[in-house]
Every structure is written in structure tokens, then in C-alpha cells.
Amino acid sequence: MSIHEVSPWLGHRPIKVTVDRYGHLTQDGRERCRQVVAATCEGYLPEELSVGLAV
């Protein structure tokens, strides 16, 4: 769930409040994104583009 979805649930306006308070909890987001891209593109990307995306 993205921080953009959580922010309204918490009643935070603007989203900066949510990011300032809970941004540290999303630090693994880049790794999850890398895994999703790697799994989705497996077999479609040339090897030189898929370096570093291995699941």
C-alpha cells in the first residue's frame, strides 16, 4: 500500500505530514520495486539491461 493511500486514512493533509512521520517505514520500497520489475520483465529484457535485476 502506498503512502499516498495511507495518508488520507490517517487524516494527514498535506501528505508531507505522513512522509515526515512514517517515511522511514518505506525504505525497502526500492527493493520491492526492483523485485517486481525483475519478475515482470524476466525473459523480455536483453541481458545487458537486466543486470542487477535478478530475482
mmCIF file of the N, C-alpha and C atoms, coordinates in Angstrom:
data_MODEL
# 
_entry.id   MODEL 
# 
loop_
_atom_site.group_PDB 
_atom_site.id 
_atom_site.type_symbol 
_atom_site.label_atom_id 
_atom_site.label_alt_id 
_atom_site.label_comp_id 
_atom_site.label_asym_id 
_atom_site.label_entity_id 
_atom_site.label_seq_id 
_atom_site.pdbx_PDB_ins_code 
_atom_site.Cartn_x 
_atom_site.Cartn_y 
_atom_site.Cartn_z 
_atom_site.occupancy 
_atom_site.B_iso_or_equiv 
_atom_site.pdbx_formal_charge 
_atom_site.auth_seq_id 
_atom_site.auth_comp_id 
_atom_site.auth_asym_id 
_atom_site.auth_atom_id 
_atom_site.pdbx_PDB_model_num 
ATOM 1   N N  . MET A 1 1  ? 0.859  -1.165  0.000   1.00 0.00 ? 1  MET A N  1 
ATOM 2   C CA . MET A 1 1  ? 0.000  0.000   0.000   1.00 0.00 ? 1  MET A CA 1 
ATOM 3   C C  . MET A 1 1  ? 0.903  1.226   0.000   1.00 0.00 ? 1  MET A C  1 
ATOM 4   N N  . SER A 1 2  ? 0.564  2.163   -0.839  1.00 0.00 ? 2  SER A N  1 
ATOM 5   C CA . SER A 1 2  ? 1.417  3.350   -0.956  1.00 0.00 ? 2  SER A CA 1 
ATOM 6   C C  . SER A 1 2  ? 1.114  4.355   0.156   1.00 0.00 ? 2  SER A C  1 
ATOM 7   N N  . ILE A 1 3  ? 2.086  5.194   0.408   1.00 0.00 ? 3  ILE A N  1 
ATOM 8   C CA . ILE A 1 3  ? 1.920  6.223   1.427   1.00 0.00 ? 3  ILE A CA 1 
ATOM 9   C C  . ILE A 1 3  ? 0.827  7.212   1.027   1.00 0.00 ? 3  ILE A C  1 
ATOM 10  N N  . HIS A 1 4  ? 0.587  7.330   -0.289  1.00 0.00 ? 4  HIS A N  1 
ATOM 11  C CA . HIS A 1 4  ? -0.489 8.196   -0.769  1.00 0.00 ? 4  HIS A CA 1 
ATOM 12  C C  . HIS A 1 4  ? -1.864 7.652   -0.381  1.00 0.00 ? 4  HIS A C  1 
ATOM 13  N N  . GLU A 1 5  ? -1.990 6.342   -0.258  1.00 0.00 ? 5  GLU A N  1 
ATOM 14  C CA . GLU A 1 5  ? -3.252 5.739   0.160   1.00 0.00 ? 5  GLU A CA 1 
ATOM 15  C C  . GLU A 1 5  ? -3.431 5.820   1.670   1.00 0.00 ? 5  GLU A C  1 
ATOM 16  N N  . VAL A 1 6  ? -2.344 5.717   2.396   1.00 0.00 ? 6  VAL A N  1 
ATOM 17  C CA . VAL A 1 6  ? -2.390 5.725   3.861   1.00 0.00 ? 6  VAL A CA 1 
ATOM 18  C C  . VAL A 1 6  ? -2.666 7.119   4.412   1.00 0.00 ? 6  VAL A C  1 
ATOM 19  N N  . SER A 1 7  ? -2.107 8.128   3.782   1.00 0.00 ? 7  SER A N  1 
ATOM 20  C CA . SER A 1 7  ? -2.200 9.489   4.280   1.00 0.00 ? 7  SER A CA 1 
ATOM 21  C C  . SER A 1 7  ? -3.632 9.949   4.564   1.00 0.00 ? 7  SER A C  1 
ATOM 22  N N  . PRO A 1 8  ? -4.585 9.777   3.642   1.00 0.00 ? 8  PRO A N  1 
ATOM 23  C CA . PRO A 1 8  ? -5.954 10.213  3.936   1.00 0.00 ? 8  PRO A CA 1 
ATOM 24  C C  . PRO A 1 8  ? -6.591 9.420   5.086   1.00 0.00 ? 8  PRO A C  1 
ATOM 25  N N  . TRP A 1 9  ? -6.260 8.148   5.190   1.00 0.00 ? 9  TRP A N  1 
ATOM 26  C CA . TRP A 1 9  ? -6.803 7.323   6.279   1.00 0.00 ? 9  TRP A CA 1 
ATOM 27  C C  . TRP A 1 9  ? -6.381 7.860   7.635   1.00 0.00 ? 9  TRP A C  1 
ATOM 28  N N  . LEU A 1 10 ? -5.167 8.408   7.659   1.00 0.00 ? 10 LEU A N  1 
ATOM 29  C CA . LEU A 1 10 ? -4.646 8.946   8.917   1.00 0.00 ? 10 LEU A CA 1 
ATOM 30  C C  . LEU A 1 10 ? -5.097 10.381  9.156   1.00 0.00 ? 10 LEU A C  1 
ATOM 31  N N  . GLY A 1 11 ? -5.768 10.954  8.161   1.00 0.00 ? 11 GLY A N  1 
ATOM 32  C CA . GLY A 1 11 ? -6.236 12.331  8.287   1.00 0.00 ? 11 GLY A CA 1 
ATOM 33  C C  . GLY A 1 11 ? -5.149 13.360  8.100   1.00 0.00 ? 11 GLY A C  1 
ATOM 34  N N  . HIS A 1 12 ? -4.078 12.971  7.418   1.00 0.00 ? 12 HIS A N  1 
ATOM 35  C CA . HIS A 1 12 ? -2.957 13.886  7.202   1.00 0.00 ? 12 HIS A CA 1 
ATOM 36  C C  . HIS A 1 12 ? -3.153 14.677  5.923   1.00 0.00 ? 12 HIS A C  1 
ATOM 37  N N  . ARG A 1 13 ? -3.192 15.983  6.069   1.00 0.00 ? 13 ARG A N  1 
ATOM 38  C CA . ARG A 1 13 ? -3.196 16.893  4.938   1.00 0.00 ? 13 ARG A CA 1 
ATOM 39  C C  . ARG A 1 13 ? -2.199 17.968  5.256   1.00 0.00 ? 13 ARG A C  1 
ATOM 40  N N  . PRO A 1 14 ? -1.186 18.184  4.560   1.00 0.00 ? 14 PRO A N  1 
ATOM 41  C CA . PRO A 1 14 ? -0.745 17.539  3.337   1.00 0.00 ? 14 PRO A CA 1 
ATOM 42  C C  . PRO A 1 14 ? -0.048 16.203  3.609   1.00 0.00 ? 14 PRO A C  1 
ATOM 43  N N  . ILE A 1 15 ? 0.300  15.500  2.536   1.00 0.00 ? 15 ILE A N  1 
ATOM 44  C CA . ILE A 1 15 ? 0.962  14.201  2.649   1.00 0.00 ? 15 ILE A CA 1 
ATOM 45  C C  . ILE A 1 15 ? 2.322  14.325  3.328   1.00 0.00 ? 15 ILE A C  1 
ATOM 46  N N  . LYS A 1 16 ? 2.902  15.515  3.315   1.00 0.00 ? 16 LYS A N  1 
ATOM 47  C CA . LYS A 1 16 ? 4.206  15.739  3.953   1.00 0.00 ? 16 LYS A CA 1 
ATOM 48  C C  . LYS A 1 16 ? 4.183  15.308  5.415   1.00 0.00 ? 16 LYS A C  1 
ATOM 49  N N  . VAL A 1 17 ? 3.055  15.459  6.076   1.00 0.00 ? 17 VAL A N  1 
ATOM 50  C CA . VAL A 1 17 ? 2.938  15.036  7.475   1.00 0.00 ? 17 VAL A CA 1 
ATOM 51  C C  . VAL A 1 17 ? 3.167  13.532  7.569   1.00 0.00 ? 17 VAL A C  1 
ATOM 52  N N  . THR A 1 18 ? 2.531  12.776  6.702   1.00 0.00 ? 18 THR A N  1 
ATOM 53  C CA . THR A 1 18 ? 2.684  11.321  6.705   1.00 0.00 ? 18 THR A CA 1 
ATOM 54  C C  . THR A 1 18 ? 4.117  10.928  6.385   1.00 0.00 ? 18 THR A C  1 
ATOM 55  N N  . VAL A 1 19 ? 4.683  11.554  5.364   1.00 0.00 ? 19 VAL A N  1 
ATOM 56  C CA . VAL A 1 19 ? 6.052  11.237  4.966   1.00 0.00 ? 19 VAL A CA 1 
ATOM 57  C C  . VAL A 1 19 ? 7.029  11.564  6.088   1.00 0.00 ? 19 VAL A C  1 
ATOM 58  N N  . ASP A 1 20 ? 6.857  12.722  6.720   1.00 0.00 ? 20 ASP A N  1 
ATOM 59  C CA . ASP A 1 20 ? 7.757  13.100  7.809   1.00 0.00 ? 20 ASP A CA 1 
ATOM 60  C C  . ASP A 1 20 ? 7.669  12.127  8.983   1.00 0.00 ? 20 ASP A C  1 
ATOM 61  N N  . ARG A 1 21 ? 6.474  11.672  9.290   1.00 0.00 ? 21 ARG A N  1 
ATOM 62  C CA . ARG A 1 21 ? 6.296  10.793  10.454  1.00 0.00 ? 21 ARG A CA 1 
ATOM 63  C C  . ARG A 1 21 ? 6.588  9.332   10.165  1.00 0.00 ? 21 ARG A C  1 
ATOM 64  N N  . TYR A 1 22 ? 6.244  8.860   8.952   1.00 0.00 ? 22 TYR A N  1 
ATOM 65  C CA . TYR A 1 22 ? 6.316  7.433   8.670   1.00 0.00 ? 22 TYR A CA 1 
ATOM 66  C C  . TYR A 1 22 ? 7.178  7.078   7.466   1.00 0.00 ? 22 TYR A C  1 
ATOM 67  N N  . GLY A 1 23 ? 7.853  8.042   6.887   1.00 0.00 ? 23 GLY A N  1 
ATOM 68  C CA . GLY A 1 23 ? 8.678  7.807   5.704   1.00 0.00 ? 23 GLY A CA 1 
ATOM 69  C C  . GLY A 1 23 ? 9.749  6.759   5.899   1.00 0.00 ? 23 GLY A C  1 
ATOM 70  N N  . HIS A 1 24 ? 10.276 6.649   7.098   1.00 0.00 ? 24 HIS A N  1 
ATOM 71  C CA . HIS A 1 24 ? 11.320 5.662   7.368   1.00 0.00 ? 24 HIS A CA 1 
ATOM 72  C C  . HIS A 1 24 ? 10.812 4.232   7.206   1.00 0.00 ? 24 HIS A C  1 
ATOM 73  N N  . LEU A 1 25 ? 9.511  4.029   7.258   1.00 0.00 ? 25 LEU A N  1 
ATOM 74  C CA . LEU A 1 25 ? 8.948  2.690   7.134   1.00 0.00 ? 25 LEU A CA 1 
ATOM 75  C C  . LEU A 1 25 ? 8.899  2.210   5.691   1.00 0.00 ? 25 LEU A C  1 
ATOM 76  N N  . THR A 1 26 ? 9.142  3.089   4.732   1.00 0.00 ? 26 THR A N  1 
ATOM 77  C CA . THR A 1 26 ? 9.056  2.726   3.318   1.00 0.00 ? 26 THR A CA 1 
ATOM 78  C C  . THR A 1 26 ? 10.425 2.581   2.670   1.00 0.00 ? 26 THR A C  1 
ATOM 79  N N  . GLN A 1 27 ? 11.470 2.496   3.440   1.00 0.00 ? 27 GLN A N  1 
ATOM 80  C CA . GLN A 1 27 ? 12.818 2.439   2.884   1.00 0.00 ? 27 GLN A CA 1 
ATOM 81  C C  . GLN A 1 27 ? 13.057 1.195   2.045   1.00 0.00 ? 27 GLN A C  1 
ATOM 82  N N  . ASP A 1 28 ? 12.308 0.115   2.273   1.00 0.00 ? 28 ASP A N  1 
ATOM 83  C CA . ASP A 1 28 ? 12.506 -1.096  1.489   1.00 0.00 ? 28 ASP A CA 1 
ATOM 84  C C  . ASP A 1 28 ? 11.744 -1.042  0.165   1.00 0.00 ? 28 ASP A C  1 
ATOM 85  N N  . GLY A 1 29 ? 11.107 0.071   -0.126  1.00 0.00 ? 29 GLY A N  1 
ATOM 86  C CA . GLY A 1 29 ? 10.325 0.226   -1.345  1.00 0.00 ? 29 GLY A CA 1 
ATOM 87  C C  . GLY A 1 29 ? 11.126 0.027   -2.618  1.00 0.00 ? 29 GLY A C  1 
ATOM 88  N N  . ARG A 1 30 ? 12.348 0.484   -2.653  1.00 0.00 ? 30 ARG A N  1 
ATOM 89  C CA . ARG A 1 30 ? 13.181 0.322   -3.850  1.00 0.00 ? 30 ARG A CA 1 
ATOM 90  C C  . ARG A 1 30 ? 13.460 -1.147  -4.126  1.00 0.00 ? 30 ARG A C  1 
ATOM 91  N N  . GLU A 1 31 ? 13.721 -1.893  -3.087  1.00 0.00 ? 31 GLU A N  1 
ATOM 92  C CA . GLU A 1 31 ? 13.993 -3.327  -3.260  1.00 0.00 ? 31 GLU A CA 1 
ATOM 93  C C  . GLU A 1 31 ? 12.749 -4.049  -3.751  1.00 0.00 ? 31 GLU A C  1 
ATOM 94  N N  . ARG A 1 32 ? 11.598 -3.740  -3.186  1.00 0.00 ? 32 ARG A N  1 
ATOM 95  C CA . ARG A 1 32 ? 10.349 -4.370  -3.645  1.00 0.00 ? 32 ARG A CA 1 
ATOM 96  C C  . ARG A 1 32 ? 10.077 -4.005  -5.097  1.00 0.00 ? 32 ARG A C  1 
ATOM 97  N N  . CYS A 1 33 ? 10.323 -2.766  -5.463  1.00 0.00 ? 33 CYS A N  1 
ATOM 98  C CA . CYS A 1 33 ? 10.131 -2.321  -6.842  1.00 0.00 ? 33 CYS A CA 1 
ATOM 99  C C  . CYS A 1 33 ? 11.065 -3.093  -7.771  1.00 0.00 ? 33 CYS A C  1 
ATOM 100 N N  . ARG A 1 34 ? 12.308 -3.238  -7.386  1.00 0.00 ? 34 ARG A N  1 
ATOM 101 C CA . ARG A 1 34 ? 13.282 -3.978  -8.191  1.00 0.00 ? 34 ARG A CA 1 
ATOM 102 C C  . ARG A 1 34 ? 12.814 -5.404  -8.408  1.00 0.00 ? 34 ARG A C  1 
ATOM 103 N N  . GLN A 1 35 ? 12.297 -6.039  -7.364  1.00 0.00 ? 35 GLN A N  1 
ATOM 104 C CA . GLN A 1 35 ? 11.828 -7.418  -7.467  1.00 0.00 ? 35 GLN A CA 1 
ATOM 105 C C  . GLN A 1 35 ? 10.631 -7.539  -8.408  1.00 0.00 ? 35 GLN A C  1 
ATOM 106 N N  . VAL A 1 36 ? 9.712  -6.602  -8.325  1.00 0.00 ? 36 VAL A N  1 
ATOM 107 C CA . VAL A 1 36 ? 8.529  -6.627  -9.198  1.00 0.00 ? 36 VAL A CA 1 
ATOM 108 C C  . VAL A 1 36 ? 8.940  -6.429  -10.650 1.00 0.00 ? 36 VAL A C  1 
ATOM 109 N N  . VAL A 1 37 ? 9.822  -5.465  -10.905 1.00 0.00 ? 37 VAL A N  1 
ATOM 110 C CA . VAL A 1 37 ? 10.279 -5.212  -12.272 1.00 0.00 ? 37 VAL A CA 1 
ATOM 111 C C  . VAL A 1 37 ? 11.017 -6.434  -12.809 1.00 0.00 ? 37 VAL A C  1 
ATOM 112 N N  . ALA A 1 38 ? 11.878 -7.014  -12.001 1.00 0.00 ? 38 ALA A N  1 
ATOM 113 C CA . ALA A 1 38 ? 12.632 -8.186  -12.438 1.00 0.00 ? 38 ALA A CA 1 
ATOM 114 C C  . ALA A 1 38 ? 11.706 -9.346  -12.771 1.00 0.00 ? 38 ALA A C  1 
ATOM 115 N N  . ALA A 1 39 ? 10.732 -9.615  -11.921 1.00 0.00 ? 39 ALA A N  1 
ATOM 116 C CA . ALA A 1 39 ? 9.802  -10.712 -12.158 1.00 0.00 ? 39 ALA A CA 1 
ATOM 117 C C  . ALA A 1 39 ? 8.931  -10.452 -13.383 1.00 0.00 ? 39 ALA A C  1 
ATOM 118 N N  . THR A 1 40 ? 8.506  -9.219  -13.556 1.00 0.00 ? 40 THR A N  1 
ATOM 119 C CA . THR A 1 40 ? 7.633  -8.868  -14.676 1.00 0.00 ? 40 THR A CA 1 
ATOM 120 C C  . THR A 1 40 ? 8.371  -8.928  -16.005 1.00 0.00 ? 40 THR A C  1 
ATOM 121 N N  . CYS A 1 41 ? 9.606  -8.490  -16.017 1.00 0.00 ? 41 CYS A N  1 
ATOM 122 C CA . CYS A 1 41 ? 10.362 -8.378  -17.265 1.00 0.00 ? 41 CYS A CA 1 
ATOM 123 C C  . CYS A 1 41 ? 11.225 -9.604  -17.565 1.00 0.00 ? 41 CYS A C  1 
ATOM 124 N N  . GLU A 1 42 ? 11.203 -10.591 -16.704 1.00 0.00 ? 42 GLU A N  1 
ATOM 125 C CA . GLU A 1 42 ? 12.039 -11.774 -16.887 1.00 0.00 ? 42 GLU A CA 1 
ATOM 126 C C  . GLU A 1 42 ? 11.778 -12.403 -18.252 1.00 0.00 ? 42 GLU A C  1 
ATOM 127 N N  . GLY A 1 43 ? 12.846 -12.575 -19.007 1.00 0.00 ? 43 GLY A N  1 
ATOM 128 C CA . GLY A 1 43 ? 12.737 -13.169 -20.326 1.00 0.00 ? 43 GLY A CA 1 
ATOM 129 C C  . GLY A 1 43 ? 12.481 -12.168 -21.446 1.00 0.00 ? 43 GLY A C  1 
ATOM 130 N N  . TYR A 1 44 ? 12.180 -10.931 -21.112 1.00 0.00 ? 44 TYR A N  1 
ATOM 131 C CA . TYR A 1 44 ? 11.877 -9.919  -22.117 1.00 0.00 ? 44 TYR A CA 1 
ATOM 132 C C  . TYR A 1 44 ? 13.007 -8.924  -22.327 1.00 0.00 ? 44 TYR A C  1 
ATOM 133 N N  . LEU A 1 45 ? 13.789 -8.681  -21.291 1.00 0.00 ? 45 LEU A N  1 
ATOM 134 C CA . LEU A 1 45 ? 14.863 -7.696  -21.401 1.00 0.00 ? 45 LEU A CA 1 
ATOM 135 C C  . LEU A 1 45 ? 16.131 -8.351  -21.916 1.00 0.00 ? 45 LEU A C  1 
ATOM 136 N N  . PRO A 1 46 ? 16.876 -7.626  -22.765 1.00 0.00 ? 46 PRO A N  1 
ATOM 137 C CA . PRO A 1 46 ? 18.212 -8.120  -23.151 1.00 0.00 ? 46 PRO A CA 1 
ATOM 138 C C  . PRO A 1 46 ? 19.064 -8.232  -21.889 1.00 0.00 ? 46 PRO A C  1 
ATOM 139 N N  . GLU A 1 47 ? 20.001 -9.150  -21.904 1.00 0.00 ? 47 GLU A N  1 
ATOM 140 C CA . GLU A 1 47 ? 20.819 -9.408  -20.725 1.00 0.00 ? 47 GLU A CA 1 
ATOM 141 C C  . GLU A 1 47 ? 21.494 -8.156  -20.182 1.00 0.00 ? 47 GLU A C  1 
ATOM 142 N N  . GLU A 1 48 ? 21.981 -7.273  -21.079 1.00 0.00 ? 48 GLU A N  1 
ATOM 143 C CA . GLU A 1 48 ? 22.693 -6.072  -20.597 1.00 0.00 ? 48 GLU A CA 1 
ATOM 144 C C  . GLU A 1 48 ? 21.779 -5.106  -19.845 1.00 0.00 ? 48 GLU A C  1 
ATOM 145 N N  . LEU A 1 49 ? 20.477 -5.178  -20.077 1.00 0.00 ? 49 LEU A N  1 
ATOM 146 C CA . LEU A 1 49 ? 19.538 -4.320  -19.351 1.00 0.00 ? 49 LEU A CA 1 
ATOM 147 C C  . LEU A 1 49 ? 19.042 -4.965  -18.066 1.00 0.00 ? 49 LEU A C  1 
ATOM 148 N N  . SER A 1 50 ? 19.132 -6.283  -17.990 1.00 0.00 ? 50 SER A N  1 
ATOM 149 C CA . SER A 1 50 ? 18.598 -6.969  -16.815 1.00 0.00 ? 50 SER A CA 1 
ATOM 150 C C  . SER A 1 50 ? 19.654 -7.169  -15.730 1.00 0.00 ? 50 SER A C  1 
ATOM 151 N N  . VAL A 1 51 ? 20.879 -6.725  -15.957 1.00 0.00 ? 51 VAL A N  1 
ATOM 152 C CA . VAL A 1 51 ? 21.927 -6.833  -14.942 1.00 0.00 ? 51 VAL A CA 1 
ATOM 153 C C  . VAL A 1 51 ? 21.493 -6.065  -13.698 1.00 0.00 ? 51 VAL A C  1 
ATOM 154 N N  . GLY A 1 52 ? 21.557 -6.708  -12.575 1.00 0.00 ? 52 GLY A N  1 
ATOM 155 C CA . GLY A 1 52 ? 21.155 -6.066  -11.322 1.00 0.00 ? 52 GLY A CA 1 
ATOM 156 C C  . GLY A 1 52 ? 19.682 -6.236  -11.013 1.00 0.00 ? 52 GLY A C  1 
ATOM 157 N N  . LEU A 1 53 ? 18.923 -6.851  -11.908 1.00 0.00 ? 53 LEU A N  1 
ATOM 158 C CA . LEU A 1 53 ? 17.516 -7.088  -11.663 1.00 0.00 ? 53 LEU A CA 1 
ATOM 159 C C  . LEU A 1 53 ? 17.200 -8.520  -11.282 1.00 0.00 ? 53 LEU A C  1 
ATOM 160 N N  . ALA A 1 54 ? 18.213 -9.363  -11.256 1.00 0.00 ? 54 ALA A N  1 
ATOM 161 C CA . ALA A 1 54 ? 17.977 -10.785 -10.972 1.00 0.00 ? 54 ALA A CA 1 
ATOM 162 C C  . ALA A 1 54 ? 17.213 -10.964 -9.678  1.00 0.00 ? 54 ALA A C  1 
ATOM 163 N N  . VAL A 1 55 ? 16.232 -11.851 -9.729  1.00 0.00 ? 55 VAL A N  1 
ATOM 164 C CA . VAL A 1 55 ? 15.393 -12.098 -8.555  1.00 0.00 ? 55 VAL A CA 1 
ATOM 165 C C  . VAL A 1 55 ? 16.079 -13.036 -7.620  1.00 0.00 ? 55 VAL A C  1 
# 
